[in-house]
């Protein structure tokens, strides 16, 4: 590795959260210490084409420029070449350009935080920031995530789930099950999507049916959850096997619930960091956040979201987001800032964790040979 760490920043992607990814990448680029790092951009178009370009020594002037930091000549197969250089004994890629030292994926949603691209990095044997294949996949699939949480003994809201085939075969059964088990209002979500895309609140049967059909636009599985009159509490987690939790924060949504518009567009949702909680509740939610992170075999970073029921202060875990946003109004970096880790130090730590985790994995014998000599 040279005097500077060369970071491959991957952003864009095929998911519905393409624009969110660009916002996150733009924010991250503005916070890197360019005396320590060189940034190599990898832009994935909405059609799934990979493009790369010259190393960046400062942030582009606008979010839109992120689409144009790449060279048309350096796309698709060529763009992937630097990633797979780790499988080569050579320290060079093409020409005199050294290979990438670590990948920082900033791809939200499908094909970004669901384990698929993490599998690509694993095959390329290259260090990368954030959760591995398993944790990413479980963290993305709300149904599997909730099953893991149940095994861990973490308290959750009541939920039901089904896939498109089951719904089309017997919609009336699932409507009845939701009405009896959950009642109204209730929340309907695609099982595999983030940033509250495709999420709806239903107050009656007609809205329930419309919301389910809407959620099926984004995934083949749908989850329906009971409504809890609760405060929305979030905690940032940082680390690998020795993860730690930030001070908790609280979201007061600008809309009826914390949907895509409230998160990324209107900027009117209010945040309280740290959240106004008793010392006992603060300790409980931080401890529970680390347990949730470890239950899915998390690494690097995650944001863990909770509901705190207003009637009795009962905590319910909602979900783990293994690739939380880094936009200027994102909770993850703001909570760490309040805890004592500023943005630049946070990026340094994430890079260090990625390199450390990669080095630890190199100790694993994948040959399967039984010799102990």
Phi, psi and omega per residue, in radians:
X1 nan 2.399 -3.111
X2 -1.371 -2.873 -3.110
X3 -1.199 -0.466 3.085
X4 -1.990 2.536 3.058
X5 -1.436 2.195 3.121
X6 -1.609 2.024 -3.073
X7 -1.832 2.166 3.016
X8 -1.525 1.945 -3.118
X9 -1.682 1.995 -3.079
X10 -1.837 2.196 -3.058
X11 -2.599 2.968 -3.098
X12 1.705 -2.091 3.056
X13 1.720 2.952 -3.045
X14 -1.503 -0.150 -3.023
X15 -1.362 3.007 3.079
X16 -1.221 -0.105 3.140
X17 -1.790 0.441 3.140
X18 -0.949 -0.846 -3.084
X19 -1.193 -0.612 3.072
X20 -1.082 -0.708 3.122
X21 -1.069 -0.701 3.122
X22 -1.131 -0.706 3.101
X23 -1.078 -0.765 -3.141
X24 -1.115 -0.791 -3.134
X25 -1.069 -0.711 -3.137
X26 -1.109 -0.733 3.127
X27 -1.135 -0.770 -3.129
X28 -1.122 -0.759 3.126
X29 -1.019 -0.578 -3.120
X30 -1.322 -0.216 -3.064
X31 -1.904 -0.207 3.109
X32 -1.117 2.511 3.031
X33 -1.505 1.803 -3.032
X34 -1.297 -0.060 2.974
X35 -1.389 -0.284 3.131
X36 -1.853 -0.507 -2.959
X37 -2.229 2.636 2.889
X38 -1.992 2.392 -3.086
X39 -1.894 2.125 3.058
X40 -1.829 1.997 -3.083
X41 -1.410 2.403 3.004
X42 -2.222 1.889 -3.110
X43 -1.795 2.203 3.064
X44 -1.837 2.110 -3.094
X45 -1.255 2.985 3.104
X46 -1.145 -0.313 3.090
X47 -1.605 -0.006 3.100
X48 1.562 0.180 3.106
X49 -1.420 2.373 3.105
X50 -1.616 2.351 3.075
X51 -2.358 2.521 3.088
X52 -2.408 2.952 -3.096
X53 -2.700 -2.797 -3.077
X54 -1.192 2.704 3.072
X55 -1.080 2.412 3.138
X56 -1.689 2.378 3.107
X57 -1.924 0.002 3.004
X58 -2.854 2.904 -3.076
X59 -1.263 2.466 3.012
X60 -1.009 2.823 -3.019
X61 -1.323 -0.337 -3.129
X62 -2.655 2.871 3.102
X63 -1.063 -0.698 -3.112
X64 -1.068 -0.537 3.137
X65 -1.126 -0.333 3.139
X66 -1.124 -0.461 3.082
X67 -1.305 -0.331 -3.010
X68 -1.976 0.199 3.112
X69 -1.425 -0.050 -3.072
X70 -1.848 2.688 3.131
X71 -1.623 2.336 3.131
X72 -1.026 -0.550 -3.115
X73 -1.282 -0.337 -3.066
X74 -1.893 1.237 -3.084
X75 -2.313 2.934 3.092
X76 0.967 -2.040 -3.049
X77 -1.013 -0.748 -3.121
X78 -1.129 -0.660 -3.117
X79 -1.107 -0.555 -3.130
X80 -1.397 -0.310 -3.067
X81 -0.963 -0.781 -3.128
X82 -1.092 -0.512 -3.134
X83 -1.182 -0.664 -3.055
X84 -1.583 0.097 3.125
X85 -1.138 -0.380 3.122
X86 -1.117 -0.311 3.089
X87 -1.470 -0.118 -3.129
X88 -1.740 2.644 3.051
X89 -1.339 -0.353 -3.137
X90 -1.250 2.598 3.088
X91 -1.661 0.141 -3.110
X92 -2.012 2.735 3.016
X93 -1.794 -1.688 3.067
X94 -2.012 2.501 -3.114
X95 1.064 -2.320 -3.116
X96 -1.846 0.271 -3.060
X97 -1.459 2.113 3.106
X98 -1.209 2.754 -3.084
X99 -1.279 2.962 3.124
X100 -1.293 2.378 3.120
X101 -1.475 -0.637 -3.106
X102 -2.746 2.525 3.120
X103 -1.767 2.393 3.064
X104 -2.064 1.654 3.138
X105 -1.349 2.290 3.097
X106 -2.198 0.805 -3.079
X107 -1.843 1.974 -3.134
X108 -1.584 2.574 3.029
X109 1.442 -2.772 -3.096
X110 -1.024 2.442 -3.128
X111 1.203 0.175 -3.131
X112 -2.268 -0.800 -3.136
X113 -2.143 0.370 -3.099
X114 -1.861 0.156 3.110
X115 1.712 -0.226 -3.082
X116 -1.220 -0.897 -3.123
X117 -1.290 -0.467 3.045
X118 -1.095 -0.623 3.059
X119 -1.104 -0.658 3.081
X120 -1.069 -0.781 3.140
X121 -1.149 -0.627 3.095
X122 -1.126 -0.761 3.114
X123 -1.104 -0.594 3.135
X124 -1.392 -0.147 -3.138
X125 0.969 0.852 -3.112
X126 -2.132 2.426 3.098
X127 -1.089 2.522 3.086
X128 -2.586 2.624 -3.114
X129 -1.349 2.413 2.969
X130 1.765 -2.943 -3.036
X131 -1.151 2.675 3.071
X132 -1.414 -2.949 -3.064
X133 -1.072 -0.897 -3.069
X134 -1.110 -0.913 -3.108
X135 -1.070 -0.682 3.126
X136 -1.104 -0.794 -3.113
X137 -1.140 -0.794 -3.137
X138 -1.181 -0.704 3.132
X139 -1.141 -0.446 -3.137
X140 -1.470 -0.591 -3.088
X141 -1.573 1.808 -3.038
X142 -1.078 -0.521 -3.138
X143 -1.233 -0.892 3.109
X144 -1.096 -0.678 3.114
X145 -1.002 -0.818 -3.112
X146 -1.154 -0.561 3.076
X147 -1.171 -0.680 3.091
X148 -1.161 -0.761 3.117
X149 -1.045 -0.702 3.126
X150 -1.079 -0.731 3.113
X151 -1.109 -0.592 3.132
X152 -1.353 -0.231 3.141
X153 1.450 0.395 3.124
X154 -1.475 2.308 -3.100
X155 -1.199 2.417 -3.109
X156 -2.419 2.822 2.973
X157 -1.224 2.753 3.073
X158 -1.217 2.447 -3.116
X159 -2.554 2.797 3.015
X160 -2.366 2.746 -3.109
X161 -2.624 2.784 3.132
X162 -2.924 2.850 3.104
X163 -1.845 3.060 -3.044
X164 -1.087 -0.714 -3.140
X165 -1.074 -0.778 3.119
X166 -1.099 -0.715 -3.141
X167 -1.121 -0.767 -3.109
X168 -1.206 -0.513 3.136
X169 -1.350 -0.629 -3.033
X170 -2.682 1.121 -3.117
X171 -1.064 -0.638 -3.093
X172 -1.069 -0.641 3.115
X173 -1.111 -0.788 -3.087
X174 -1.259 -0.554 3.034
X175 -1.085 -0.826 3.136
X176 -1.087 -0.750 -3.128
X177 -1.081 -0.730 3.119
X178 -1.150 -0.735 -3.107
X179 -1.171 -0.699 -3.116
X180 -1.305 -0.750 -3.031
X181 -1.450 -0.580 -2.994
X182 -1.992 -0.667 -3.083
X183 1.280 -3.026 3.117
X184 -2.050 2.562 -0.066
X185 -1.312 2.897 3.066
X186 -2.561 2.876 -3.110
X187 -1.945 2.424 -3.118
X188 -2.081 2.285 -3.062
X189 -2.426 2.531 2.885
X190 -1.112 2.490 -3.101
X191 -1.190 -0.589 -3.055
X192 -2.119 1.454 3.038
X193 -2.956 2.722 -3.127
X194 -2.117 -3.004 3.109
X195 0.955 0.447 3.086
X196 1.082 0.365 3.062
X197 -1.207 2.307 3.089
X198 1.408 0.106 -3.098
X199 -1.544 2.399 3.133
X200 -2.406 2.754 3.039
X201 -1.981 2.209 -3.100
X202 -1.954 2.339 -3.117
X203 -1.930 -0.084 3.120
X204 -2.775 3.102 -3.044
X205 -1.100 -0.737 -3.131
X206 -1.066 -0.778 3.121
X207 -1.156 -0.612 3.097
X208 -1.072 -0.845 -3.120
X209 -1.104 -0.778 3.128
X210 -1.104 -0.699 -3.114
X211 -1.183 -0.679 3.114
X212 -1.133 -0.807 3.113
X213 -1.093 -0.623 3.093
X214 -1.162 -0.764 3.140
X215 -1.102 -0.570 3.128
X216 -1.202 -0.198 3.009
X217 -1.129 -0.482 -2.966
X218 -1.888 -0.225 3.132
X219 -2.835 2.843 3.117
X220 -1.532 -0.109 3.111
X221 -2.186 2.510 -3.119
X222 -2.246 2.512 3.062
X223 -2.126 2.422 3.122
X224 -2.105 2.255 -3.042
X225 -2.135 2.596 3.085
X226 -1.181 2.667 3.034
X227 -1.461 2.320 3.054
X228 -2.184 2.213 3.088
X229 -1.291 1.734 -2.920
X230 -2.551 2.785 2.930
X231 -1.452 2.586 -3.136
X232 -1.774 1.955 -3.076
X233 -1.946 2.398 3.140
X234 -2.254 2.618 3.120
X235 -2.392 2.386 3.050
X236 -1.621 2.402 3.104
X237 -2.070 2.449 -3.079
X238 -2.446 2.302 3.082
X239 2.374 3.139 3.040
X240 -1.912 -1.914 3.138
X241 -1.243 -0.389 -3.125
X242 -1.938 0.864 -3.040
X243 -1.111 2.661 3.077
X244 -2.297 2.789 -3.074
X245 -1.973 2.551 3.089
X246 -1.390 3.059 2.892
X247 -1.091 2.510 -3.142
X248 -1.310 2.697 3.033
X249 -2.143 2.884 3.138
X250 -2.250 2.420 3.122
X251 -1.839 2.306 2.957
X252 -2.001 1.699 -3.016
X253 -1.080 2.543 3.063
X254 -1.337 -0.433 3.097
X255 -1.793 -3.041 -3.097
X256 -1.064 -0.553 2.992
X257 -2.556 3.007 -2.991
X258 -1.413 1.365 -3.080
X259 -1.628 -3.040 -3.077
X260 -1.011 -0.776 -3.118
X261 -1.094 -0.758 -3.132
X262 -1.131 -0.571 -3.090
X263 -1.336 -0.758 -2.886
X264 -2.142 -0.233 -2.970
X265 -1.950 -1.036 -2.972
X266 -1.423 -0.379 3.088
X267 1.128 0.308 -3.050
X268 -1.727 -0.179 3.082
X269 -1.133 2.473 -3.130
X270 -1.774 2.618 -3.128
X271 -2.203 2.408 3.063
X272 -2.060 1.966 -3.132
X273 -2.276 2.087 -0.071
X274 -1.299 2.752 3.101
X275 -1.147 2.592 3.100
X276 -1.361 1.548 3.140
X277 -2.255 2.709 3.047
X278 -1.161 2.761 3.084
X279 -0.979 -0.627 -3.134
X280 -1.183 -0.770 3.117
X281 -1.168 -0.673 3.105
X282 -1.039 -0.788 3.131
X283 -1.153 -0.697 -3.134
X284 -1.104 -0.785 -3.083
X285 -1.232 -0.590 3.090
X286 -1.197 -0.734 3.126
X287 -1.140 -0.714 -3.139
X288 -1.170 -0.603 3.116
X289 -1.106 -0.751 3.117
X290 -1.167 -0.692 3.092
X291 -1.059 -0.752 3.134
X292 -1.122 -0.765 3.108
X293 -1.014 -0.816 -3.111
X294 -1.254 -0.505 -3.106
X295 -1.136 -0.498 3.111
X296 -1.725 0.136 -3.101
X297 1.118 0.813 -3.129
X298 -1.201 2.808 3.063
X299 -2.705 2.619 3.123
X300 1.432 -1.484 -3.042
X301 -2.635 2.710 2.982
X302 -2.846 2.700 2.934
X303 -1.969 2.224 -3.097
X304 -1.911 2.227 -3.042
X305 -1.902 2.439 -3.082
X306 -2.291 2.773 2.887
X307 -1.923 2.354 3.045
X308 -2.005 1.811 -3.052
X309 -1.087 2.265 -3.033
X310 -1.185 -0.549 -3.028
X311 -1.221 -0.575 -3.050
X312 -2.493 0.174 3.136
X313 1.060 0.501 3.052
X314 -1.341 2.264 3.104
X315 -1.539 2.354 3.007
X316 -2.207 2.299 3.059
X317 -1.359 2.385 3.126
X318 -1.721 -1.045 -3.125
X319 -2.892 2.885 3.002
X320 -1.942 2.237 3.074
X321 -1.868 1.921 -3.030
X322 -1.389 -0.198 3.073
X323 -2.412 1.271 -3.091
X324 -1.230 2.785 -3.117
X325 -1.163 2.652 3.071
X326 -2.106 0.415 3.121
X327 -1.208 2.892 -3.123
X328 -1.006 -0.422 3.139
X329 -1.844 0.274 -3.123
X330 -1.409 2.491 -3.091
X331 -1.219 -0.640 -2.999
X332 -0.961 -1.020 -3.138
X333 -1.190 -0.531 -3.133
X334 -1.156 -0.674 3.128
X335 -1.183 -0.659 3.106
X336 -1.236 -0.600 3.086
X337 -1.051 -0.769 3.126
X338 -1.186 -0.475 -3.140
X339 -1.412 -0.294 3.085
X340 2.105 0.139 3.116
X341 -2.047 1.819 3.129
X342 -1.219 2.916 -3.017
X343 -0.929 -0.904 -3.077
X344 -1.076 -0.715 3.105
X345 -1.165 -0.613 3.097
X346 -1.075 -0.769 3.098
X347 -1.106 -0.752 3.088
X348 -0.997 -0.769 -3.107
X349 -1.142 -0.726 3.137
X350 -1.118 -0.694 3.083
X351 -1.114 -0.793 3.130
X352 -1.072 -0.726 3.115
X353 -1.111 -0.680 3.130
X354 -1.123 -0.785 -3.133
X355 -1.161 -0.685 3.139
X356 -1.153 -0.761 3.138
X357 -1.124 -0.684 3.123
X358 -1.129 -0.757 3.129
X359 -1.085 -0.688 3.128
X360 -1.128 -0.658 3.140
X361 -1.196 -0.420 3.139
X362 -1.204 -0.222 3.118
X363 -1.410 -0.193 -3.093
X364 -1.374 2.352 3.081
X365 -1.580 1.878 -3.122
X366 -1.611 0.013 -3.076
X367 -1.354 -0.445 -3.124
X368 1.405 0.122 -3.137
X369 -1.284 2.388 -2.995
X370 -1.552 -0.114 -3.069
X371 -1.077 2.370 3.102
X372 -1.878 0.171 -3.101
X373 -1.303 nan nan
